[in-house]
Structures are given as C-alpha cells and as structure tokens.
Amino acid sequence: MSIKSKILNNKLSLPVLFLFTLIVIGGLYYFKQLSNRIVSVDKTPFTEKIEKTSLQPSDNDKALLLVKNLPEVQEWLNLFINPDGASPSTNGKPVIEVDSVDGSVYTIHVYESLTDHNATFNWYYVDLNTESIKDFFGKEY
C-alpha cells in the first residue's frame, strides 16, 4: 500500500496533520522569539533626553554631559555620520560611559565600539563638586 493510498484511507492523515500543526506552531514561536530580540535604538541626542525629563539628571548623566559637550568630543562624535550612527570608515559606533566613581570624581571612557575590539578616544576625570575635567594626559578643560 502506497503512502498516497494510506493518506487517502485516513491511516496517516491524523499523524501528518499533527506533525504539520507542530511545525507551524514551532515556526510561529521561533518567529516571535526572534522579533523579541530586535531592539530599537533611541536616536534622541543625550542632552535632549535629559532636558525632556521632569526629574533632575543623575550624577552619572551630569558627568557624561560635561564630557560629551567638550569641543574635542563633539568633533569626534561628528565623525559618526552614517544613518545608524556608525563611522563610515570603520562601521564602529561611539560610546561614552561612566567607567568608575571615586567619591565625586567620575572616570568617563570615550571610545569607538568595533566588532572585534574597542578603540579608546580618551579617558576623562570629572569632579562633580567643582565641575572640573581632566583627561588621561592631564589636560584641564
């Protein structure tokens, strides 16, 4: 007896229907899991995010903003002109983050995140009590 005749005689139709249903449900579940992994990127400039909140910016935000507004950092950020915020030459993305905090002094790391490594632009030390900034090389701003 051929498979076609077994299906037509309803001997395999229930298992085939069950298997087909499992495949469809599994595919839908997999698609749902993939769609949950997609993360939207907020392209709102950092300063606008702080200004739009009714709360006072955190100390981390204050330190980051002081560094981000330095002319040399602004000039460096202007290199990342692709629509997705990446560099056209390296495809890396800029990152400005708090590395550590020691009392009122915040260590800020400014770097380009590449696929296989990070390329440091500079390190900055921000004292929030005095709002003074020094870079890794001792230059004061």
N, C-alpha and C positions, 0 to 999 in steps of 0.2 A: 504494500500500500504506500503510495507516494505522500509526501508532505502536503501537497495541494489537496489530495483527497481526504487526508486526516483533518485538515483545517475545515474543509467543506463539510465533513461529517461531525464537526464540533468537538473532535477529540483533542485538538491542540488550541482551539480558539480561546479558551479561558486562560491557559498559561501564557500564550502570546499576548493577549490583551493585558494581563497583569504585568508582564515584562515591559511592554510598551508604556504602560502607565508609570512604572517605576523610573524608566528612562526620562520621561517628560518631567516628572516631579523633581528628579535629581538635577536635570538641566535647569529648571526654574530656580531651585535652591542655589545652585552654583552661580547663576547669573545674579541673584540677589546678593550673595556674599561678595561678588566682585564689585557690584555697584556700591556697596557699603564702604569699600576701600578707597573710593575716589574722594579726595579731599579738595575742597575748594580753597583757593588761595585768596586771602583778603589783600587786595592791591591798594587799599587806602593808606596814604602816607602815614608814617608813625606819628607825626605831630598832629595830624587831623584826628587820629584815634584818641589821643589824649584830650584834645580840645572838645570833642563831641561827648565826652562822659561828664556827668554831673559830679562825679567823685574827684577828689584830688588825686593827681598822679602818684603812684608809689615812688619810693626812693629809687628803686630799680629803674623805673621809667624816667625819672629826673636825670639820673646818671647817664642813661642811654641817650636821652635827648641832648644833653650837653655835648656828648661826643659826636652824635650824628650831625649836629649843627656846626661843627668845626669846618672851616673852608676847605681844608685838605681832604676831609672825609666826604664832603659834598662833591668835590671834584672827582674823587674816586668812585662815588656812587653813580655819577653821571656816565661812567663807562659801561654800565649795565643797561643797554638801551633796547634789547630785544623785547618783543611784546610780553614774554613771560618773565621779564626782569632779569634775564641772564646776559652774560657778556657775549657779544657776537664773535669774539676771537677764541674764547675758551669754553663757552657754554656754562661757565660757573655762575653761581648766584652769591650776592653779597650777604654777609651775616654780621650783625653787631649784637653781641650778647654779653651779659654780666658773667664773668668767669668766677670771681670770688668777691667776698666782702670782708673787710677787716675794720671793724668799728664804723667810722663814717667814710672810709676810703673804699671805693668800688674799683675793681680791676675789670676793664672792658676790653674784650677781644674783638678786633675788627678783621675779618678775613673773607676770602672767597672760598665757597664750598664747591669743590670739583668732584667728579665721580670717584676718583681714587685717592684723593687727599685734600687737605685744606691748605690754602696759601695765605699766610698772615700778611695783612697790610700793615698793622701796627697794634700795639698794646697801649692802653691809656689808663691812668690812675686818676680817678675823680674823687676829690674830697668834697662831700656834700655840705659840710659845715662852712667852708669858705668858697665853694663852687670853683675851686682851682683845679686845673687839669694839667697833668704832665704826661708826656709819652714815655715809652720804654727807654729812649735815649736821653731823657732828662729835659727835653724842650718843654717850656712852660707856655700855656695858652691863656 
